[in-house]
Amino acid sequence: QVQLVESGGGSVQAGGSLRLSCEASGYTYSGYCMGWFRQSPGKEREAVASIDTGGSSTYYADSVMGRFTISQDSAKDTLYLQMNSLKPEDTAMYYCARERTRSAFRDGATCYGHLTRSQGLNFWGHGTQVTVSS
Protein backbone atom coordinates (compact mmCIF):
# COMPACT_ATOMS: atom_id res chain seq x y z
CA GLN A 1 0.00 0.00 0.00
CA VAL A 2 1.02 3.62 -0.45
CA GLN A 3 3.20 4.90 2.35
CA LEU A 4 4.67 8.36 2.77
CA VAL A 5 7.18 8.93 5.56
CA GLU A 6 8.38 12.43 6.37
CA SER A 7 11.57 13.34 8.17
CA GLY A 8 13.84 16.32 8.69
CA GLY A 9 11.77 18.56 10.89
CA GLY A 10 13.20 20.27 13.94
CA SER A 11 13.70 23.53 15.77
CA VAL A 12 15.63 26.40 14.23
CA GLN A 13 16.02 30.11 14.74
CA ALA A 14 14.52 32.61 12.36
CA GLY A 15 16.63 32.89 9.25
CA GLY A 16 17.73 29.29 9.45
CA SER A 17 17.16 26.40 7.07
CA LEU A 18 15.76 22.89 7.13
CA ARG A 19 15.30 20.20 4.51
CA LEU A 20 12.31 17.92 4.78
CA SER A 21 12.22 14.53 3.12
CA CYS A 22 9.28 12.33 2.17
CA GLU A 23 10.12 8.75 1.33
CA ALA A 24 7.42 7.11 -0.79
CA SER A 25 6.81 3.39 -1.11
CA GLY A 26 4.16 0.91 -2.20
CA TYR A 27 3.69 2.27 -5.72
CA THR A 28 5.53 3.43 -8.83
CA TYR A 29 6.76 6.85 -7.75
CA SER A 30 6.76 8.87 -10.95
CA GLY A 31 3.68 10.35 -12.58
CA TYR A 32 1.63 11.67 -9.68
CA CYS A 33 0.94 15.09 -8.24
CA MET A 34 2.69 15.40 -4.90
CA GLY A 35 3.06 18.25 -2.51
CA TRP A 36 3.83 19.60 0.92
CA PHE A 37 1.16 20.96 3.23
CA ARG A 38 1.41 22.50 6.65
CA GLN A 39 -0.92 23.06 9.56
CA SER A 40 -0.44 25.04 12.72
CA PRO A 41 -2.78 25.00 15.74
CA GLY A 42 -6.06 26.75 15.09
CA LYS A 43 -5.41 27.13 11.38
CA GLU A 44 -6.54 25.23 8.33
CA ARG A 45 -4.10 22.96 6.54
CA GLU A 46 -2.57 24.79 3.59
CA ALA A 47 -0.57 23.68 0.59
CA VAL A 48 2.86 25.26 0.39
CA ALA A 49 4.37 23.59 -2.68
CA SER A 50 3.52 21.03 -5.32
CA ILE A 51 5.27 19.09 -8.06
CA ASP A 52 4.37 16.96 -11.02
CA THR A 53 6.63 14.01 -10.30
CA GLY A 54 6.53 12.97 -13.94
CA GLY A 55 7.80 16.28 -15.31
CA SER A 56 9.15 18.17 -12.28
CA SER A 57 7.00 21.27 -12.85
CA THR A 58 6.54 23.04 -9.52
CA TYR A 59 4.26 25.60 -7.89
CA TYR A 60 4.46 27.52 -4.61
CA ALA A 61 2.19 29.38 -2.27
CA ASP A 62 2.90 33.10 -2.21
CA SER A 63 3.89 32.86 1.44
CA VAL A 64 6.90 30.64 0.66
CA MET A 65 7.82 31.72 -2.87
CA GLY A 66 11.54 32.40 -3.12
CA ARG A 67 12.30 30.75 0.22
CA PHE A 68 11.16 27.15 -0.21
CA THR A 69 12.10 24.72 -2.97
CA ILE A 70 10.33 21.46 -3.71
CA SER A 71 12.37 18.80 -5.50
CA GLN A 72 12.61 15.09 -5.93
CA ASP A 73 15.00 12.21 -6.40
CA SER A 74 13.09 9.69 -8.47
CA ALA A 75 15.84 7.11 -8.06
CA LYS A 76 15.21 7.21 -4.31
CA ASP A 77 11.42 7.67 -4.52
CA THR A 78 11.88 10.70 -2.32
CA LEU A 79 10.35 14.17 -2.28
CA TYR A 80 12.12 17.09 -0.62
CA LEU A 81 11.28 20.53 0.68
CA GLN A 82 14.24 22.84 1.17
CA MET A 83 13.22 25.66 3.48
CA ASN A 84 15.44 28.71 3.73
CA SER A 85 15.05 32.06 5.50
CA LEU A 86 12.60 30.48 7.89
CA LYS A 87 10.23 32.72 9.82
CA PRO A 88 8.34 32.11 13.06
CA GLU A 89 5.13 31.99 11.03
CA ASP A 90 6.48 28.92 9.21
CA THR A 91 6.09 26.98 12.46
CA ALA A 92 3.71 24.08 11.74
CA MET A 93 3.37 20.37 11.22
CA TYR A 94 4.44 19.63 7.66
CA TYR A 95 2.81 16.85 5.69
CA CYS A 96 3.68 15.13 2.43
CA ALA A 97 0.74 14.31 0.18
CA ARG A 98 0.07 12.38 -3.02
CA GLU A 99 -3.03 12.50 -5.15
CA ARG A 100 -5.18 9.41 -4.90
CA THR A 101 -5.30 8.68 -8.63
CA ARG A 102 -3.09 9.89 -11.44
CA SER A 103 -4.38 13.09 -13.00
CA ALA A 104 -4.77 13.07 -16.77
CA PHE A 105 -2.97 16.40 -17.06
CA ARG A 106 -0.39 17.59 -14.60
CA ASP A 107 1.82 20.56 -14.10
CA GLY A 108 2.89 22.26 -10.90
CA ALA A 109 -0.01 24.68 -10.72
CA THR A 110 -2.61 22.10 -11.67
CA CYS A 111 -1.20 19.75 -9.06
CA TYR A 112 -1.41 22.50 -6.42
CA GLY A 113 -5.07 23.08 -7.07
CA HIS A 114 -5.91 19.40 -7.34
CA LEU A 115 -4.13 18.43 -4.13
CA THR A 116 -5.80 21.32 -2.30
CA ARG A 117 -9.32 20.48 -3.52
CA SER A 118 -8.88 16.76 -2.93
CA GLN A 119 -7.46 16.79 0.59
CA GLY A 120 -10.00 14.21 1.73
CA LEU A 121 -8.80 11.78 -0.92
CA ASN A 122 -5.05 12.35 -0.89
CA PHE A 123 -2.57 9.94 0.62
CA TRP A 124 -0.80 11.55 3.58
CA GLY A 125 2.24 11.02 5.68
CA HIS A 126 2.14 11.40 9.46
CA GLY A 127 3.92 14.73 9.41
CA THR A 128 7.09 16.27 10.76
CA GLN A 129 7.13 19.25 13.11
CA VAL A 130 8.95 22.45 12.19
CA THR A 131 9.42 25.08 14.89
CA VAL A 132 11.01 28.45 14.13
CA SER A 133 11.90 30.70 17.04
CA SER A 134 12.44 34.44 16.82
C-alpha positions as CSV (number, residue, x, y, z in Angstrom):
1,Q,0.0,0.0,0.0
2,V,1.0,3.6,-0.5
3,Q,3.2,4.9,2.3
4,L,4.7,8.4,2.8
5,V,7.2,8.9,5.6
6,E,8.4,12.4,6.4
7,S,11.6,13.3,8.2
8,G,13.8,16.3,8.7
9,G,11.8,18.6,10.9
10,G,13.2,20.3,13.9
11,S,13.7,23.5,15.8
12,V,15.6,26.4,14.2
13,Q,16.0,30.1,14.7
14,A,14.5,32.6,12.4
15,G,16.6,32.9,9.2
16,G,17.7,29.3,9.5
17,S,17.2,26.4,7.1
18,L,15.8,22.9,7.1
19,R,15.3,20.2,4.5
20,L,12.3,17.9,4.8
21,S,12.2,14.5,3.1
22,C,9.3,12.3,2.2
23,E,10.1,8.8,1.3
24,A,7.4,7.1,-0.8
25,S,6.8,3.4,-1.1
26,G,4.2,0.9,-2.2
27,Y,3.7,2.3,-5.7
28,T,5.5,3.4,-8.8
29,Y,6.8,6.9,-7.8
30,S,6.8,8.9,-11.0
31,G,3.7,10.4,-12.6
32,Y,1.6,11.7,-9.7
33,C,0.9,15.1,-8.2
34,M,2.7,15.4,-4.9
35,G,3.1,18.2,-2.5
36,W,3.8,19.6,0.9
37,F,1.2,21.0,3.2
38,R,1.4,22.5,6.7
39,Q,-0.9,23.1,9.6
40,S,-0.4,25.0,12.7
41,P,-2.8,25.0,15.7
42,G,-6.1,26.8,15.1
43,K,-5.4,27.1,11.4
44,E,-6.5,25.2,8.3
45,R,-4.1,23.0,6.5
46,E,-2.6,24.8,3.6
47,A,-0.6,23.7,0.6
48,V,2.9,25.3,0.4
49,A,4.4,23.6,-2.7
50,S,3.5,21.0,-5.3
51,I,5.3,19.1,-8.1
52,D,4.4,17.0,-11.0
53,T,6.6,14.0,-10.3
54,G,6.5,13.0,-13.9
55,G,7.8,16.3,-15.3
56,S,9.1,18.2,-12.3
57,S,7.0,21.3,-12.9
58,T,6.5,23.0,-9.5
59,Y,4.3,25.6,-7.9
60,Y,4.5,27.5,-4.6
61,A,2.2,29.4,-2.3
62,D,2.9,33.1,-2.2
63,S,3.9,32.9,1.4
64,V,6.9,30.6,0.7
65,M,7.8,31.7,-2.9
66,G,11.5,32.4,-3.1
67,R,12.3,30.8,0.2
68,F,11.2,27.2,-0.2
69,T,12.1,24.7,-3.0
70,I,10.3,21.5,-3.7
71,S,12.4,18.8,-5.5
72,Q,12.6,15.1,-5.9
73,D,15.0,12.2,-6.4
74,S,13.1,9.7,-8.5
75,A,15.8,7.1,-8.1
76,K,15.2,7.2,-4.3
77,D,11.4,7.7,-4.5
78,T,11.9,10.7,-2.3
79,L,10.4,14.2,-2.3
80,Y,12.1,17.1,-0.6
81,L,11.3,20.5,0.7
82,Q,14.2,22.8,1.2
83,M,13.2,25.7,3.5
84,N,15.4,28.7,3.7
85,S,15.1,32.1,5.5
86,L,12.6,30.5,7.9
87,K,10.2,32.7,9.8
88,P,8.3,32.1,13.1
89,E,5.1,32.0,11.0
90,D,6.5,28.9,9.2
91,T,6.1,27.0,12.5
92,A,3.7,24.1,11.7
93,M,3.4,20.4,11.2
94,Y,4.4,19.6,7.7
95,Y,2.8,16.8,5.7
96,C,3.7,15.1,2.4
97,A,0.7,14.3,0.2
98,R,0.1,12.4,-3.0
99,E,-3.0,12.5,-5.1
100,R,-5.2,9.4,-4.9
101,T,-5.3,8.7,-8.6
102,R,-3.1,9.9,-11.4
103,S,-4.4,13.1,-13.0
104,A,-4.8,13.1,-16.8
105,F,-3.0,16.4,-17.1
106,R,-0.4,17.6,-14.6
107,D,1.8,20.6,-14.1
108,G,2.9,22.3,-10.9
109,A,0.0,24.7,-10.7
110,T,-2.6,22.1,-11.7
111,C,-1.2,19.8,-9.1
112,Y,-1.4,22.5,-6.4
113,G,-5.1,23.1,-7.1
114,H,-5.9,19.4,-7.3
115,L,-4.1,18.4,-4.1
116,T,-5.8,21.3,-2.3
117,R,-9.3,20.5,-3.5
118,S,-8.9,16.8,-2.9
119,Q,-7.5,16.8,0.6
120,G,-10.0,14.2,1.7
121,L,-8.8,11.8,-0.9
122,N,-5.0,12.3,-0.9
123,F,-2.6,9.9,0.6
124,W,-0.8,11.6,3.6
125,G,2.2,11.0,5.7
126,H,2.1,11.4,9.5
127,G,3.9,14.7,9.4
128,T,7.1,16.3,10.8
129,Q,7.1,19.3,13.1
130,V,9.0,22.5,12.2
131,T,9.4,25.1,14.9
132,V,11.0,28.4,14.1
133,S,11.9,30.7,17.0
134,S,12.4,34.4,16.8
